[in-house]
């Protein structure tokens, strides 16, 4: 029997444990789920096991030749000669079992999208998803398949307009590129932008093209931003974006690599920023899909996504981390809160005002549904 909650949590034990071998963190995904479970949040949501995606599902976005190369054996020298052309090297090496992993990640996000489309839930959470850098024909930035794009494609089977919001430290380049030529999907990405920082895209003037002109919205941020500036920037943009774009559904990528103490050493954020943004998104009362993404301090990523999950489920969590299998990883303080960082905030008031002013000019050029 389903619980009365309108929140679905997409999760599978085997998928979660296996996924940790394909990302550059130690037990991160298992830690996320274990912390959510230890706080009793599973009882506040409907836990749904995802279906595994098929190769045909992946072909809704990815090219057949790329998928064929991705599916080839990592030990086949003939099939590996041109792997670099497909991004299969360096940060996205081919490994045994990679295709099964990709099918499972994609299956989780598309399952969540289908549940939203069917009206079974109002919010669907899939923390294993959020791999936003993958392109149609190549892997990039630890992302082999772009489950965000695939989820949006499924959402669009039921919802005319989909708003994609990217809160990751890195620009959501793969998703923006996929939909930059259409006005049916708007993308909003708040990210670090400076010379030499991956992926090097997402400037203020990158706004889409053709029918998608003005529907790609980028908010380039500098090192050291803190919760107050991040929240204020989001709050000045998001309501106007919703008013002008009039979305029917939302997919939000909640990357946690902007948290203080992340190895990226860039932003000073705590989970308060992402919790606030998600709460504002939910106030719009549209079908909403939340995914994970970056986050390379495993304990802080778990703190962040458990806090977001609690906010979605309208629960308050104790500051004391409950004892569970990964309890020792939260030392020495064993508290839920992430301390705000002390790096210098290079985002001056003047800089942020200029960014917001330019973004709003672009947003106001969007055409409403009635036109």
Buried (B, 14 or more C-beta within 10 A) or exposed (E): EEEEBBBBBBBBEEBBEBBBEBBEBEBBBBBBBBBBBBBEBBEBBBBBEBBBBEBEBBEEBBBEEBBEBBBBEBEEEEBBEEBEEBBBEEEBEBEEEBBEBBBBBBBBBBBBBBBBBEEBBBBBBBBBBBBBBBBEBBBBBBBBBBBBBBBBBBBBEBBEBBBBBBBBBBBBBBBBBBBBBBBBBBBBBBBBBEEEBBBEBBEBEBBBEEEBBBBBBBBBBBBBBBBEBBBEBBEBBBEBBBEBBBBBBBBBBBBBBBBBBBEBEBBBBBBBBBBBBBEBBBEEEBBBBBBBBBBBBBBBBBBBBBBBBBBBBEBEBEEEBBEBEBBEBBEEEBBBEBEBBEBEBEBEEEBBEEBBEBBBEBBEEBEEEEE
